[in-house]
Amino acid sequence: MQFPSFEWPQQSGTPGSRELDLEAPRVTKRHRKLLLKNPPSAQALGSPADPPRSWEQLSLIQEARKRLVRDVCAKYRSSSKRTVTPHHVSRIFVEDRHKLLYCEVPKAGCSNWKRVLMVLGGSAASTGEIKHDAVHYGNHLKRLDGFDQRGIAQRLQTYTKVLFVREPFQRLVSAFRDKFENPNTYYHPVFGKPIISKYRANASQAALRTGAGVTFKEFMQYLLDVHRPVGMDIHWEHVNQLCSPCLLDYHFIGRFETIEEEANFLLQRTGAPRNLTFPRFKDRHPQAERTSAHIAQRYFAQLNASERQRAYDFYYMDYLMFNYSKPFKDLY
């Protein structure tokens, strides 16, 4: 069988471009009407329930996803021009051998993607031998913001830019379960203590001292508060803020829900070794069930309808840009 050619588009001109101003969490009805006049079909963008198998289908899905991102970006474009800065590429990892740029979206398969990059770069022989600490603290991978301006521009223009996303509510619940329902020497004191202090009436001295035991409702109060007692974190930050998809024009946009199939498709097309496939194992807390739609809905059921709506508005751009369906029927 002959597969179709799958050429990555070249970045034209300089890396300077126009970027959206998507920082505000509020989304108006006018915005929704503007962008939902001609929504793409789920079949065109791929469905986790019925994943495509041929390279032709995967190629068409990629084109549809990239087209949707371009359409959303065009309709929300700000009037000011934006130039790529080191901040915009601070979450992007570089693999020079195979000319890959991977933007890290936490809780969307990033640990296993880092393992893949380490094998591609020669830091390890196989993904299975790489421990968690080596992935996140071993300094085996280079970030794009570590290069000078010329090095950044050259790689943005010639390398394959890769982004993997996840259903926003499921990604958020996965982050909450990982960081607040398990012992954690960073998130409990840095985030847990101020969250409990501000949002829990009659908090115990032990809770105020350790920051352990934050509830999902308290966490959502913090997240949706315009006067947060502590800032945002990459594990629940918007994809737009992490990866600047309207500025960087990604060549490949994958989904966590079908990550093995799509990552392996990408690896084959970029000349990776035949024996390198995307890892199946769960990086953290392997005994815990992976966060699913059912689990995410169970957590969000703890909120009232107004709170769920505010959470959906907060992540609306991620829902819209990457074509994820509304997680609750009463959302508008």
Sequence and secondary structure as in RCSB ss.txt:
>XXXX:A:sequence
MQFPSFEWPQQSGTPGSRELDLEAPRVTKRHRKLLLKNPPSAQALGSPADPPRSWEQLSLIQEARKRLVRDVCAK
YRSSSKRTVTPHHVSRIFVEDRHKLLYCEVPKAGCSNWKRVLMVLGGSAASTGEIKHDAVHYGNHLKRLDGFDQR
GIAQRLQTYTKVLFVREPFQRLVSAFRDKFENPNTYYHPVFGKPIISKYRANASQAALRTGAGVTFKEFMQYLLD
VHRPVGMDIHWEHVNQLCSPCLLDYHFIGRFETIEEEANFLLQRTGAPRNLTFPRFKDRHPQAERTSAHIAQRYF
AQLNASERQRAYDFYYMDYLMFNYSKPFKDLY
>XXXX:A:secstr
            S S EEEE        HHHHHHHSSS   HHHH  TTS   SHHHHHHHHHHHHHHHHHHHHH
TEEEEEE   GGGGTTEEEETTTTEEEE  TTSSHHHHHHHHHHHHTS S GGG  HHHHHHS  SEEGGGS HH
HHHHHHHHSEEEEEE  HHHHHHHHHHHHHSS  TTHIIIIIHHHHHHH TT  HHHHHH     HHHHHHHHH 
TT SS   TTTS HHHHH HHHH  SEEEEGGGHHHHHHHHHHHTT  TT     S SS TTS    HHHHHHHH
TTS HHHHHHHHHHTHHHHHHTT   SSTT  
